[in-house]
Amino acid sequence: HFLTVGIPEVLPSHTPIVSAYPTVTSSNVTIQYSLTEPAPVSLKLYSVLGNQITVINNPEKITPSGNHIATLNLSKANLSTGMYVLEFIAGNYKQSIKVIYSGN
């Protein structure tokens, strides 16, 4: 069940790699990312209207290079069923991933 979303086929060697799975869920979303160098990392969940729902980590903290995992429990976030956008920012790199919450 590892689904990589929105990653080009050829990446510069300094580009972070990020994925989230499952992208359709009734509970948890696991976010895996790999950094080639230390960077501040921001993980935020937004509604499709652009309203920030939650901040998943501390974007002020420098995250070391290497592989990392974060988990977002959507069932505890009091969300309506629907589509949301997970925003990943590491340094100057930004990627958005669609997540569909199917409710409890």
C-alpha positions in Angstrom: 0.0 0.0 0.0 2.8 2.5 -0.7 1.5 5.2 -3.0 3.8 8.0 -4.1 1.9 11.0 -5.4 3.2 13.8 -7.6 6.9 12.9 -7.7 8.6 13.6 -11.1 10.5 10.7 -12.7 13.8 12.5 -12.5 14.7 14.4 -9.3 17.7 16.5 -8.6 19.8 14.8 -5.9 19.0 17.5 -3.3 15.2 17.2 -3.7 13.3 15.7 -0.7 11.1 12.8 -1.5 7.7 12.6 0.2 4.7 10.3 0.1 1.5 9.8 2.1 -0.6 6.6 2.4 -3.3 5.7 2.2 -4.7 8.7 0.4 -8.2 7.5 1.0 -8.7 6.8 4.7 -11.1 6.7 7.7 -8.4 7.1 10.3 -4.6 7.6 10.0 -2.4 8.9 7.2 1.2 8.0 7.3 3.6 10.6 5.8 7.1 9.3 4.9 9.8 11.7 3.7 13.5 11.6 3.0 15.8 14.6 3.3 19.2 14.7 1.7 20.3 17.6 4.0 19.0 19.1 7.2 16.1 21.5 6.7 13.1 23.0 8.4 10.1 20.8 7.5 6.5 22.0 7.6 3.6 19.5 7.4 0.1 21.1 7.3 -3.4 19.9 6.5 -5.7 22.3 4.6 -9.3 22.1 3.5 -9.9 22.4 -0.3 -10.9 26.0 0.4 -7.5 26.8 1.7 -8.3 26.9 5.4 -5.6 25.5 7.6 -6.9 22.5 9.6 -3.8 21.5 11.6 0.0 21.7 11.8 1.5 18.2 12.0 5.0 19.2 13.2 7.0 22.1 14.4 8.2 24.0 11.3 10.6 26.1 13.4 12.7 23.0 14.2 15.5 21.9 11.8 14.9 18.2 10.8 18.1 16.2 10.2 18.8 14.5 6.9 17.6 10.9 6.5 14.2 9.1 6.5 11.3 10.3 8.6 7.8 9.2 9.4 4.9 11.3 10.7 1.3 10.1 11.4 -1.9 12.2 11.2 -4.9 10.8 12.9 -7.8 12.2 10.9 -10.5 10.5 13.0 -9.5 12.6 16.0 -9.4 15.9 14.0 -13.2 16.3 13.9 -13.3 16.6 10.1 -16.2 16.3 7.7 -16.0 13.6 5.0 -14.2 15.0 1.9 -11.0 16.0 0.3 -8.1 17.7 2.1 -4.7 18.9 1.0 -1.5 17.9 2.9 1.2 20.5 2.3 4.9 19.4 2.7 7.6 22.1 2.7 11.3 21.3 3.3 13.6 24.3 2.8 12.7 25.7 -0.7 10.9 22.5 -1.8 7.1 22.4 -1.7 4.7 19.5 -2.5 0.9 19.1 -2.0 -0.8 15.7 -1.7 -4.6 15.1 -1.9 -6.0 13.1 1.0 -9.6 11.9 1.0 -11.2 11.4 4.4 -14.0 8.9 4.3 -15.3 9.5 7.8 -15.6 7.1 10.8 
